[in-house]
Each structure stands twice: as C-alpha cells, then as structure tokens.
Amino acid sequence: MPTLLLTYFGPFSGTPSNPTGQVAQRVAQLLAGSAPGLSVQVRELPVEFAASSRALAEILDEVQPQIAIALGVAVGRDKVSLERVAINMDSARIPDNAGDQRTDTPIQLDGPTAYFSTLPTRAIFERLTADGLPLELSYSAGTFVCNHVFYELMHQTGGFIPAGFIHIPLSDSDLLKAKGQLSSPCAEAGGLEGKTAPTLALDLMAQILEGCIVLTLETLTQPGA
C-alpha cells in the first residue's frame, strides 16, 4: 500500500487563521473513498525555519512516503497554486514563530540554487483546469517558511519520489476569524501583494487537492514507474 505524506502549517504573523490543516483533513477523508488503497499520513509542521527542517526529517524517516506534498497558505492568491521551483534562500520582512527573521540566508550552504518539484505539475494543471477548476502553475513559493519547507522536502527526498509544495488561498472562514488581524499579502510568504484577500471554499480546495493526489498516484502505477 503506497503512503502519502501531507503536511500543513498553523497560524503565523499576520495570518491568524491558516486553512491548510482543515483542508488536509478534508483531503484525507475524500481520499478514503477515491483512493482506498492509499495510506494518508497528515502532519503539522512548525512555522519556523530551523524547527521545520528537523520536524520534516523526522516525519519523513517515520512515514517513509511514496508521495509527499506540503501545503501552505498564500494570502492574496485566488487559485490553488502548484509550486514548480524552490530556491535556496530564506528572506522575509516578518519573523517566523520562533522570532527568527532571516535575510538572504541559504537554506543549505552546499545545496543547489534551486530544486524543481517532482510532482507531475503540468499534467495536473492541464487535466484539472480543463474541468474548470481554479488552479495555476506558480514559479515562486516566496522566501519564507513555505519555500524553506519546499526546498528541504526536495533536498531530503532527493528526487526519488513525487514530492512538492502546493499553496492555497484563504477560505471565507479565515477572513471571519481574522477580525482585522490579517496583514496585507506578503510576497515573501508566497502571497500576491495588493489590497484584497481572495478566498476559496474549503470543500473546493480539498476537491482540487484530491485531484492532484489521484493524478500523482497514477504515475506510480504507470509502466516503468
């Protein structure tokens, strides 16, 4: 039985409500029906540069997944974003949840400049957008903890399994919970800077992610995979 690792984050500075946990749990419920032969392991990662690296390494060692996808929220985006490239840099105007604020700091001193996602992003994009779903290909995951985890995920899995990062927008309930505490979208955190914070329904985001995973799972069963 193949195993999927699905990670999510909690709240962080300027984003008091993070939908990734709720969406991850809903995706696990959907996959119980659409991919009953898939073991889904959902784990939370800390919104901290150093601690997320350690936690991810421990979780990968424990779970030994055949597919690994990390989720993050990108305030200001209006579509689910398939991230295609992680860069070897931490740099943000806001500190992480441990108070660590980094500027132009390499994630891995001897690591490559960038890693590409090993999820079938183009195939997923073409299949799901053909069905009218709000999905996009993205070429920047920012330079905050989302990109940090994306880079570390690719570094630690070494390209041996389908792995990558997916950003989701806020949900309607996140805006209600924020009650004025939501800061403006921040590019370093993967957001699109502007005056508005678009939202998508939790169920729709879960449906899109389910489709991403089912299509990725198909690649494991193809000849030569």
LINCOR-V976546 format. One record per helix or strand of 2 or more residues. SS is the DSSP state (hx for helix, st for strand). FROM is the first residue (numbers start at 1). TO is the last residue. Records with the same first field share a line. If there is no record, write none. Layout:
SS->FROM-TO / FROM-TO
This chain:
st->3-9 / 39-45 / 67-73 / 80-83 / 85-87 / 114-116 / 135-138 / 162-168
hx->20-34 / 49-63 / 121-130 / 145-157 / 172-178 / 187-189 / 202-220
